[in-house]
């Protein structure tokens, strides 16, 4: 206390960073099952796209759904990355960036699911190398998305300074995400204008 009776708060010394985890946080099986299920659904959509011949009306509905899903999915990814950019520029806390971006997972997955489902009706040329690359990018995006969900749980448990290894994994996951989203967009655009 000061001489005038005002209480003084003494800051605690900075503790080394650590990630607070519970044993339940390290269950690889749900993530592996989710990845396997996602890949199986993608393969099912690819197979279905080679079998379906939609009418012009259904093709137009699928195209609109595809574009709307792109806006939802890629938009949510860009907003999530924006929260981490704000943290990097010290405009928000790491915990708030993690919390805010985790709220966007549903929109990202809804967008990706809409893209895959509507893409099955767009009569993709599966013999085209560009289309095969695009499908590979979507598969990589799906696997990366499952990884990001697990990574987000690890990041949510950080107390103190963020460990460098976690930042590197987050940066790599972000780079893969951006590469896959934008790569698929560019290939889709090029295929549409051939």
C-alpha positions, -999 to +999 in steps of 0.1 A: +000+000+000+010+035-007+012+061+021-022+073+013-038+038+016-041+031-021-034-006-028-006-013-053-006-043-076+028-059-081+030-076-114+039-113-114+071-122-131+067-135-167+065-173-167+080-194-195+055-203-221+038-236-220+010-253-236-016-265-212-030-298-224-051-326-211-045-363-220-077-361-241-062-335-263-038-359-279-061-385-295-050-389-331-077-413-340-106-388-344-085-366-366-074-396-387-110-409-390-121-374-400-094-372-426-103-407-440-140-398-441-133-365-458-111-382-485-138-409-490-164-382-495-142-364-520-136-396-539-174-403-539-180-368-553-153-373-580-169-406-589-204-391-589-192-362-611-182-387-638-216-404-638-240-374-636-252-354-666-273-326-651-298-306-670-290-270-678-311-258-649-293-280-624-260-270-639-269-233-633-280-241-597-248-260-591-227-231-605-244-206-583-240-229-553-203-233-562-197-196-563-217-189-531-197-217-513-165-202-525-175-168-510-184-184-477-154-208-474-126-186-487-141-155-470-141-173-437-105-184-442-094-148-450-112-135-419-095-161-397-061-152-412-069-116-405-073-122-368-038-137-367-025-108-387-040-085-360-022-105-333+011-103-353+007-065-353-002-065-316-037-053-321-053-082-303-042-110-280-032-145-292-061-160-272-086-137-288-072-145-323-075-182-316-110-178-302-122-157-330-108-179-358-122-211-342-157-196-345-152-196-383-145-234-387-182-241-394-183-215-422-150-228-437-163-264-437-197-254-450-180-236-479-157-265-487-186-290-485-207-268-508-179-266-533-174-303-534-211-311-536-218-286-563-187-294-581-200-329-586-227-314-608-205-292-629-192-319-652-155-314-646-132-328-672-114-354-652-090-361-681-076-326-679-043-322-660-054-289-646-086-304-632-066-332-616-043-306-599-074-288-587-088-320-572-055-326-555-056-291-541-091-297-527-079-330-511-048-312-496-071-284-484-094-310-467-065-328-449-050-294-439-084-283-425-085-313-402-049-305-391-059-269-385-087-279-362-063-300-340-038-272-341-064-247-330-071-269-299-033-268-291-032-231-296-062-225-273-042-241-245-012-217-247-004-197-216+023-170-219+044-165-250+035-187-279+060-215-285+080-211-318+071-246-329+034-239-327+039-207-346+058-225-374+031-251-377+004-225-378+023-205-404+028-236-426-009-246-422-019-210-433+004-211-463-009-245-474-045-232-469-039-201-490-021-220-517-048-246-520-077-221-520-062-197-544-048-224-566-082-240-570-098-206-577-073-198-605-077-233-621-115-230-619-113-196-635-090-208-663-112-239-669-143-218-671-128-195-697-115-223-721 
